[in-house]
């Protein structure tokens, strides 16, 4: 598997994050086919990278659930 260069992506913190740090994730929306996801409390660790369609399906499923 080849390495994915994430040096130019723009990270966005989850809208559910708070200023206290909490348990937050950041996503990079500006990659054409992939969605990198990382822990906002430890941004230097390796990001998880999902195919854009899989991430979209996940977000849709979470929005449609009663989980909070």
C-alpha positions in Angstrom: 0.0 0.0 0.0 1.4 3.4 -0.9 1.5 6.3 1.6 -1.0 9.1 1.2 0.4 12.6 1.4 -1.8 14.5 3.9 0.6 17.5 4.2 -1.7 19.8 2.2 -5.1 18.8 3.6 -7.1 21.2 5.7 -8.4 19.6 8.9 -11.8 20.5 10.3 -12.9 19.7 13.9 -16.1 17.9 14.5 -19.1 20.2 15.1 -19.8 18.2 18.2 -16.4 19.1 19.7 -16.1 21.5 22.5 -13.4 23.9 23.7 -12.4 21.7 26.6 -10.8 19.2 24.3 -13.2 16.3 25.0 -13.2 13.3 22.7 -12.9 15.0 19.3 -12.0 14.0 15.8 -10.9 16.1 12.9 -11.6 15.3 9.2 -10.1 16.5 6.0 -12.9 17.2 3.5 -10.7 18.5 0.7 -9.2 15.3 -0.5 -11.0 14.1 -3.7 -11.5 10.4 -3.1 -10.6 9.8 0.6 -11.5 11.1 4.0 -8.7 11.2 6.5 -9.8 11.2 10.1 -7.5 11.9 13.1 -7.7 12.4 16.9 -7.7 16.2 17.5 -5.9 15.6 20.9 -3.0 13.8 19.2 -2.8 15.2 15.6 0.7 13.9 15.0 -0.4 10.2 15.1 -1.3 8.5 11.9 -4.7 9.4 10.5 -7.3 6.7 9.6 -8.2 7.0 5.9 -11.6 6.0 4.6 -12.9 5.9 1.0 -15.2 8.9 0.6 -18.2 6.8 -0.2 -17.7 4.7 3.0 -17.3 7.8 5.1 -20.5 9.4 3.6 -22.5 6.2 4.3 -21.2 6.2 7.9 -22.1 9.8 8.5 -25.6 9.3 6.9 -26.2 6.2 9.2 -25.1 8.1 12.3 -27.3 11.1 11.5 -30.3 8.8 11.0 -29.8 7.0 14.3 -30.9 8.0 17.8 -27.3 7.7 19.1 -25.9 10.8 20.7 
